[in-house]
C-alpha cells in the first residue's frame, strides 16, 4: 500500500515537472518572438502570443503543490515564518541574481540602482507603491506568488479544519468577488486568485477530501464561469492544467524529457535578458528570423541550465536542509 501511494505521488510530481516545462517554454517563446519581432502567420502568431498563459499554469501548480506540501508536513500556523523563510531561500537568490544580471547586460541602467528601488524589489512591494517600476516585466508574477505564500500560510490551517465543501465555497466566493471587481493591475493577487483556487480545489480532490466527480464538476463549472466573465482562454488554460495534474497517471519518463521542467524557474528568470543580448549581437551574423529564433531559444535553455546549476540548485538544497 505504501508503494502504491508513493507511485501515485511520484506521478503527480512528474506531471507538475512536465507542466512547469511547458509553462516556462511558452513564456520564453512569446518573449523571444517580441525581442526579434518574429512572425509566421495569423494562427501561429496567436498561439505564440498566448504563451503568456504559461503564467496561469504556474499559478495553478502553486495552488496545488504548496498546500499538498503543507498537508504532508502537518503544517500549523506556528510554522508560518519558517514556511515563508524556506520559500524565500528557495526563490529569492535566483531572483536576486537575475536582477544583478539585468544590470550587467545593460537592460537596466545603473542609475536605476537606488536603495529604495532595491528594497521594493527585494520585498516584492513594487505593485503597492508609486514611482517604482519592475526591473523586468516578468517579476510581477513573483510578487503574486509571494502574496500567495503569505495567504496560504495564514489561512491553510483554517481551510484544512473546516468542511472541505465550505473551503471550496469560500475559495469560489472570493474568486468571484475578485473577478467582478474587474481588477487588472498586474502584480497583486486579486487579478489571478482564481488560478490558485483551481489548483487548491484539485488538491482537495487529490487528497480525497472531495470526490473525484465533485472535483471535476466544481472546477469545470468554475472554468465556465471564468470563460463567461473574463475570457475563453482564462477559463480553459487553468482547467486543462489542473486536469493534467489531477488525472496524469504514467510510468516514469526519462530524465531528458523532464529536463526543461527541472530548470523551468531558471529559464523563466533569465530568458529575457539572454535572448535580448544574444539577438542584439547575433543579428549581423544570423539574418534568417527562423534561425535567429531557434538560436535564441537554445541559448536561453543552455544559460538557464548553467544558472540552475550555479544558483538555483544550491538554493533548493539549502531550502531542503532547512525543512529537515
Buried (B, 14 or more C-beta within 10 A) or exposed (E): EEEEEEEEEEBBBBBBBBBBBBBBBBBBBBBBBBBBEBEEEEEEEEEBEEBBBBBBBBBBBBBBBBBBBBBEEEBEEEBBEEBBEBBBBBBBBBBBBBBEBBBEEEBBEEEEBEEEBBEBBEEBEBBEEEEBEBBBEBBBBBBBBBBBBBBBBEBBBEBBEEEBEEBBEBBBEBBBEBBEEEEEEBBBBBBBBBBBBBBBBBBBBBEEBBEEEBBBEBBBEBBEBBBEBBEEBBBBBBBBBBBBBBEBEEEEEEEEEBBBBBBBBBBBBBBBBBBBBBBEEBEEEBEEBEEBBEBBBEBBBEBBBEBBEEBBBEBBEBBEEEEE
